[in-house]
Amino acid sequence: MINPDKSSVKTPQKCITINDHEVHWIERTTTIKGILYGLFIICIALFVADAFYHKHIVFEVQSLFGFYAIFGFFMCVGLVLAAKFLRLFLMRNEDYYDSDR
């Protein structure tokens, strides 16, 4: 087993430390920013690519530029709002399963 205290490999990236232990690579601020920038670039590229292919539409609204990106965004927001609404009815107390003890 590798002892992280005696490891000779040190990372130059800025890391957040908790209790004097270095966090996992996925939790580094530089990694998080890189993932977010990559996702933004992919989303913008797919949005722009919408102008360069022929669409087989069923409804006229589907021919609008960026329709699927906009539709997907609003449906994702709708799912989050629906989940928040359902939470009002489905949420239980913190000790719901432990209430008999």
Secondary structure per residue as TSV (DSSP state, phi and psi in degrees):
chain	resnum	aa	ss	phi	psi
A	1	M	-	360.0	144.3
A	2	I	-	-88.1	131.2
A	3	N	-	-91.6	113.8
A	4	P	G	-66.4	-21.6
A	5	D	G	-72.5	-27.5
A	6	K	G	-105.3	11.5
A	7	S	-	-70.5	139.0
A	8	S	-	-89.5	-7.2
A	9	V	-	-89.9	120.1
A	10	K	-	-119.0	141.3
A	11	T	-	-96.0	135.2
A	12	P	-	-81.1	-11.7
A	13	Q	S	-70.2	154.3
A	14	K	-	-70.5	126.9
A	15	C	-	-122.2	151.5
A	16	I	-	-92.1	127.6
A	17	T	E	-107.9	139.5
A	18	I	E	-125.2	122.9
A	19	N	T	54.4	41.7
A	20	D	T	60.8	21.9
A	21	H	E	-115.6	136.2
A	22	E	E	-74.2	137.8
A	23	V	-	-80.0	167.7
A	24	H	-	-64.4	155.1
A	25	W	G	-59.9	-30.0
A	26	I	G	-74.0	-16.7
A	27	E	G	-95.5	-1.6
A	28	R	S	-67.5	145.3
A	29	T	H	-64.3	-34.2
A	30	T	H	-68.6	-36.2
A	31	T	H	-68.3	-42.4
A	32	I	H	-63.3	-44.2
A	33	K	H	-63.2	-40.5
A	34	G	H	-63.0	-42.0
A	35	I	H	-64.6	-43.9
A	36	L	H	-64.1	-45.1
A	37	Y	H	-61.6	-40.6
A	38	G	H	-61.8	-43.1
A	39	L	H	-64.4	-40.0
A	40	F	H	-62.4	-43.0
A	41	I	H	-64.6	-42.3
A	42	I	H	-63.6	-43.8
A	43	C	H	-63.1	-43.1
A	44	I	H	-66.1	-41.8
A	45	A	H	-62.7	-41.7
A	46	L	H	-68.7	-34.6
A	47	F	H	-65.2	-43.5
A	48	V	H	-70.3	-35.9
A	49	A	H	-63.4	-18.4
A	50	D	G	-60.8	-23.7
A	51	A	G	-82.0	-10.4
A	52	F	G	-111.5	16.2
A	53	Y	S	-138.8	157.6
A	54	H	-	-84.0	131.6
A	55	K	-	-102.3	138.3
A	56	H	-	-98.6	94.3
A	57	I	-	-91.7	152.8
A	58	V	S	-107.2	-42.5
A	59	F	S	-111.8	148.3
A	60	E	G	-61.1	-32.2
A	61	V	G	-64.4	-23.1
A	62	Q	G	-69.8	-15.3
A	63	S	G	-83.5	-7.7
A	64	L	S	-66.8	145.8
A	65	F	T	-65.1	126.8
A	66	G	T	74.8	18.5
A	67	F	H	-58.5	-47.5
A	68	Y	H	-68.4	-34.2
A	69	A	H	-67.5	-44.5
A	70	I	H	-67.4	-43.7
A	71	F	H	-61.4	-44.8
A	72	G	H	-63.1	-39.6
A	73	F	H	-63.1	-48.1
A	74	F	H	-68.3	-32.8
A	75	M	H	-69.7	-35.2
A	76	C	H	-65.6	-44.1
A	77	V	H	-62.2	-40.0
A	78	G	H	-62.7	-39.1
A	79	L	H	-64.6	-40.3
A	80	V	H	-65.2	-44.2
A	81	L	H	-65.3	-39.2
A	82	A	H	-64.4	-38.6
A	83	A	H	-65.7	-39.5
A	84	K	H	-65.0	-36.2
A	85	F	H	-68.7	-44.0
A	86	L	H	-65.6	-27.9
A	87	R	H	-60.2	-32.3
A	88	L	H	-60.4	-33.8
A	89	F	H	-94.6	-30.4
A	90	L	H	-97.4	-15.3
A	91	M	-	-69.7	138.6
A	92	R	-	-113.7	164.4
A	93	N	-	-63.0	158.7
A	94	E	T	-60.8	-34.3
A	95	D	T	-102.6	32.4
A	96	Y	T	-58.4	-46.4
A	97	Y	T	-83.7	-14.6
A	98	D	T	-104.9	9.3
A	99	S	T	-67.4	-21.7
A	100	D	T	-84.0	-4.7
A	101	R	-	-90.4	360.0
